[in-house]
Amino acid sequence: MRLDPQPLFRKVIRPWYDGNTACWIVIAVAVSVVLFSLSGLSVARSDPFFHRHAWVPVTLLILSLFVLVAMAGRLIKRRYGRNSQLNEP
């Protein structure tokens, strides 16, 4: 029995939301959320009335940093992965 020279599973097709452009857009939005949460944290810490509400910008900061690191890690892994020539779209 001969092997098929062009099997269907040869090239991995990534969904649109996992492409490089979408990852860069998510990174840009995450950086803007980090800046927004840092400004909110400075406002919350400057006024004693808002001290108890400082958890909101801290939560935004932590979550956006998590997304930022995850997307950057995904792009780095795709760029410098073991089979980087196979991972290119």
N, C-alpha and C positions, 0 to 999 in steps of 0.2 A: 504494500500500500504506500503510495507516494504522499509526502507531506505537502500541504498547500503552501506555496511560496509567499502568499500574501494573506495570512490569517486575519480575521476580523479584530482580534484582540491586540494587534501590534501597536497601535498608537492610542495613548490615553487621551480622551477628550475631557477637558476640564469644563465645569459649568461656568457660566458668565460671571457669577459672583466670586469665583476663585481665580480670576485672571489678574494679570499684573496691574492693569488700569484700575480695576475695582479695589485692589489692595491699596494702591496709592491714594485713591480717593478716601478710603476708610482711615488711612494714616493721617491725611490732612484734616479730616473731621475730628479725629481723636486729639490731634495737637491743638485744634481750636477749642475743644472741650477742656483740655488741660489748662489752657490759658484762662478760659472763662472760670473754671473752678478755682484757680489760684487767685484771680481777682475777687471772686466771691468769698474766699477764705480770708483775704486781707480786709475786706469790708466787715465780715462777721467778727473778726478779732479786734477791729478798731473800735467798735461800739459795744459797750457792756450789755446793752439790751439784746444784742444778737449773739452773744456768746453761746447760748444754749442751742442755737441753730447752726453752729459751725459744722455739725456732722453732715449736713447736706453737701456742701462743697467738697468735704473730705471724701465722701462716698463717690461723688462724681470723679474726683481726682484718681482714686484707686481704680475704679472701673475703667476709666479711659486709659490709664497707664497699662492696665492688663490687656486691653484690646490693642493698644499701640505695640506692646512687646510681642503679642501673639502674631500680629500681622507682619511686623518686621522679621520675626523669626521664620515665618512662612516664606517671605521673600528671600531671606538669606539661605534657607534650606533649599529652596528651588534654584537659586543662583549657584550655590556652591555644593550642591548635593553630590552623592556618590555617582549618579548617572546624570550629570548636568546636561549632557548633550541630548539625552532622551526626554528631559523635562521641558525643553523649549517648545513653545506653541507653534 
